Structure formats: C-alpha cells, structure tokens
Amino acid sequence: VPPRGVVRVPVVVEGIGKLTDNGEIEATFATGIWPVQKKVSRVKAVKPLIPNPGFESDSAGDGKPDYWMCRAYMDWAYESMNLTTEAHSGKYALELKPYVRNAKHTMAAPTIYDAEIGKTYKFTFWTKSEATDSHAVIYGNQFNIPKSAEWTKVEAKVKVTSFRGRFFGVFCGNGRLLVDDITVEEVK
C-alpha cells in the first residue's frame, strides 16, 4: 500500500505593491510517484494594494482614473478630480482641485483596496501642491503634503490595525494637488 498524506505548498506573491491592475497567477504541481504522476493546477487572484496607482487607466475615456472616487464633505465631487498629462512618469497623474461648494477639503481615494490587518506598509508617492493645507490620510494617520511647484516624494509607514478608516486618501485644501506613482510595500 503506497503511503498517503497531504502536502501543503504555500504560494507567496512578492511585489504586490507594484502591481497596477488585477491579475492572476497559476502554479502547476506534479504529484504522485513517477511514472504515474498527476498534474494539479491552482490559480490565485492577485490584486494590487491600491488599484491604478500610476493613474494610467481610464477605460471610460472620461478623464477620470479607474477605481478612484472623489468626495467633499457630505457630497460627491467628481468634477474636482481629473487626469492630467502633467505626470511625474507615464502619461497621466491625478489632478485634484478644491471643491466649488465650500468644502474645506476635497478627497480622492481608491474605491477598492487589499491590505492585511497587523501588517505594516510603506507608502511612497509623488506630489505637486499649490495648497498649503494638502495632506494624505493612511488608516487614520495624517501626513502633510508640502506646497511645491516641483514633484516631491512623500513617504509614510503605517501599521494596519483594523479596516476602520480609509486605507489611503489624498486631500487638497486651498489649491490644486497632483499625485502620481503610488507604491505600497510591506515592511517586514
């Protein structure tokens, strides 16, 4: 009688923070004893931690980045969010303008995200800000975005303690804000 047992092979995907779109990976394993082997395939969906982080995807052709939303206090503010060709790299960057109906800040944020509770992540992104009060909020932690006419690198580390609060959001206050090239890496 041949031995029986279960072997579990974990699949770890490195570099998820650099993904720009949803995808999947496939792993194929050969099981059994030669010459009688069986091939087993497993597919795992892989999502970026922040979708469309370089703002290159606009499948509707409406000048709005895919998988991103825009809000002002108690109101939708899609007219305040656009794609601009004034990019740090690639073809487009996110442009966020003050909301016309008296909100103190206008926020742009991804509509979906995929992070794990208990993990620490390093966020890196590039900004240009005409405002003196722009900031990013990452899981309830606020990070100021400096006023600058040149592209400025912003970095922040955050530990995810729960799914309460926004994973990542950028806010413009009294002036235009550009954001591009967001990367998220797990800190071990």
ChimeraX attribute file (.defattr): number of C-alpha atoms within 10 A of each C-alpha:
attribute: neighborCount
match mode: 1-to-1
recipient: residues
	/A:1	3
	/A:2	6
	/A:3	4
	/A:4	7
	/A:5	6
	/A:6	5
	/A:7	7
	/A:8	6
	/A:9	7
	/A:10	6
	/A:11	11
	/A:12	6
	/A:13	9
	/A:14	9
	/A:15	12
	/A:16	18
	/A:17	21
	/A:18	18
	/A:19	19
	/A:20	20
	/A:21	15
	/A:22	12
	/A:23	11
	/A:24	9
	/A:25	11
	/A:26	10
	/A:27	10
	/A:28	10
	/A:29	11
	/A:30	12
	/A:31	12
	/A:32	11
	/A:33	9
	/A:34	8
	/A:35	6
	/A:36	8
	/A:37	11
	/A:38	12
	/A:39	9
	/A:40	10
	/A:41	10
	/A:42	10
	/A:43	10
	/A:44	12
	/A:45	9
	/A:46	15
	/A:47	19
	/A:48	22
	/A:49	27
	/A:50	27
	/A:51	25
	/A:52	22
	/A:53	28
	/A:54	25
	/A:55	27
	/A:56	20
	/A:57	20
	/A:58	15
	/A:59	10
	/A:60	9
	/A:61	9
	/A:62	10
	/A:63	15
	/A:64	23
	/A:65	26
	/A:66	19
	/A:67	17
	/A:68	20
	/A:69	18
	/A:70	24
	/A:71	20
	/A:72	22
	/A:73	14
	/A:74	7
	/A:75	12
	/A:76	14
	/A:77	22
	/A:78	18
	/A:79	14
	/A:80	21
	/A:81	25
	/A:82	19
	/A:83	22
	/A:84	17
	/A:85	12
	/A:86	16
	/A:87	23
	/A:88	20
	/A:89	13
	/A:90	13
	/A:91	14
	/A:92	23
	/A:93	25
	/A:94	26
	/A:95	26
	/A:96	28
	/A:97	23
	/A:98	24
	/A:99	26
	/A:100	12
	/A:101	10
	/A:102	10
	/A:103	16
	/A:104	15
	/A:105	20
	/A:106	29
	/A:107	27
	/A:108	24
	/A:109	20
	/A:110	21
	/A:111	15
	/A:112	14
	/A:113	16
	/A:114	13
	/A:115	18
	/A:116	15
	/A:117	10
	/A:118	10
	/A:119	13
	/A:120	17
	/A:121	22
	/A:122	15
	/A:123	19
	/A:124	16
	/A:125	19
	/A:126	21
	/A:127	26
	/A:128	24
	/A:129	26
	/A:130	18
	/A:131	19
	/A:132	15
	/A:133	17
	/A:134	25
	/A:135	21
	/A:136	21
	/A:137	18
	/A:138	21
	/A:139	18
	/A:140	15
	/A:141	15
	/A:142	13
	/A:143	15
	/A:144	14
	/A:145	24
	/A:146	18
	/A:147	18
	/A:148	14
	/A:149	10
	/A:150	11
	/A:151	16
	/A:152	17
	/A:153	16
	/A:154	16
	/A:155	15
	/A:156	15
	/A:157	16
	/A:158	17
	/A:159	17
	/A:160	18
	/A:161	12
	/A:162	12
	/A:163	11
	/A:164	9
	/A:165	12
	/A:166	15
	/A:167	23
	/A:168	19
	/A:169	21
	/A:170	24
	/A:171	25
	/A:172	29
	/A:173	22
	/A:174	18
	/A:175	17
	/A:176	18
	/A:177	26
	/A:178	24
	/A:179	28
	/A:180	26
	/A:181	22
	/A:182	22
	/A:183	23
	/A:184	23
	/A:185	17
	/A:186	19
	/A:187	12
	/A:188	6
